[in-house]
Amino acid sequence: MKTKEAIQTIIQTRDFCGNEAEALRDWEAENGTLSEHQRAQVWQGVKEEWKLWQLKANVQHALTDAERLKAFSDIENA
């Protein structure tokens, strides 16, 4: 259950163009540190959940993770 809460925190952060790694660190500060294995599960879960959201939204040409991170960085540094 802990990992599902962390996944949702990261998805919500991603939705608002926030810092996902920082969101996970903040989540861990409030809810307890995850093991490396649990963190890997969280990031995999985020990837899978994000793809579901894109399918539900009928996204035709989704950005790759690298493109999305670059776009967010460009916005922050504009």
NORTA-V778244 format. One record per residue. N is the residue number from 0. RES is the residue in one letter. BURIAL is b if it has 16 or more other ideal C-beta (glycine too) atoms within 10 Angstrom, else e. Layout:
# NORTA-V778244
{{N,RES,BURIAL} {N,RES,BURIAL}}
This chain:
# NORTA-V778244
{{0,M,e} {1,K,e} {2,T,b} {3,K,e} {4,E,e} {5,A,b} {6,I,b} {7,Q,e} {8,T,b} {9,I,b} {10,I,b} {11,Q,e} {12,T,b} {13,R,b} {14,D,e} {15,F,e} {16,C,e} {17,G,e} {18,N,e} {19,E,b} {20,A,e} {21,E,e} {22,A,b} {23,L,b} {24,R,e} {25,D,e} {26,W,b} {27,E,b} {28,A,e} {29,E,e} {30,N,e} {31,G,e} {32,T,e} {33,L,b} {34,S,e} {35,E,e} {36,H,e} {37,Q,e} {38,R,e} {39,A,e} {40,Q,b} {41,V,b} {42,W,b} {43,Q,e} {44,G,b} {45,V,b} {46,K,e} {47,E,e} {48,E,b} {49,W,b} {50,K,e} {51,L,e} {52,W,e} {53,Q,e} {54,L,e} {55,K,e} {56,A,e} {57,N,e} {58,V,e} {59,Q,e} {60,H,e} {61,A,e} {62,L,e} {63,T,e} {64,D,e} {65,A,e} {66,E,e} {67,R,e} {68,L,e} {69,K,e} {70,A,e} {71,F,b} {72,S,e} {73,D,e} {74,I,e} {75,E,e} {76,N,e} {77,A,e}}
